[in-house]
């Protein structure tokens, strides 16, 4: 049974006045490309647009008509072929259903045979290697023989035995060893499970070591507390009484602070910050003033502190900010170094903040 078709004669090209029409269209389109419409003849432009669209539609409609005419025989052929395919499909569905049922039964039978072999050879791994965890779908393929499946299962058992010997010889801590073995069998399908398990063991050992160090630190801390308490009880047994005091050091420069630390260290006196006390603040107060022009634009600014001999001013901000005079000259690299030195000098004196004190507006130089 086969589909037979008679020889199909090639269709001749569709003949029409292509060259003649093309020449006329090119000439007509060229005219429209250079044509300029004005407000007076815009209605003519609308008519030209409508005529061009009408011509384009006429060409396209004729193209569709010819195409449908040429494809009419094929459309009939296609429709009849689809009808034949539907007839075949009604039978294919029934056959396909039965074939799949037969194949599923074969796979079920083979799976039972595989599981039987697994159960017979699992031995002492019965509670740790679960059949469903190691089962592979490819074992049910027809191209995979039972001999291959049995070899895979035996390899699983032999590899587990070898890996267990390695784990037990590598991990001496029995508690960690037990955790690693449980981890191994939980992830036994991982191709690199042995290496992963050894890495897990190292992590557990390191974690246990840190916990032990913390415990020892707590024990030493507790012992130190007991010794401190016993040293402060009484002087009846000749032990010197130890006391704890808190004091606040203020207005210190860096040299004085270092000297105080050295004194405490030389005399084996423990010291630490007193909770609740913050480092005292010493703000540098700068008086700030500004002058404005008749349009209320800022014309000049001044910052000064008589005690620390600070005087900074800038003018002509309103006229031309980029040419403003800073100290009657531009701010140079030398000025920048001087500013840094002044900052370090103020830091040694204990200044920690800057406070701006706004004062009355500077009288305009023009007044």
KAZIPE-V517925 format. One record per helix or strand of 2 or more residues. SS is the DSSP state (H for helix, E for strand). FROM is the first residue (numbers start at 1). TO is the last residue. If there is no record, write none. Layout:
# KAZIPE-V517925
SS FROM TO
SS FROM TO
This chain:
# KAZIPE-V517925
H 18 34
H 42 121
H 123 125
H 131 134
H 137 140
H 146 170
H 174 186
H 193 231
H 254 266
E 283 292
E 298 305
E 310 315
H 317 323
E 325 326
H 333 348
E 353 358
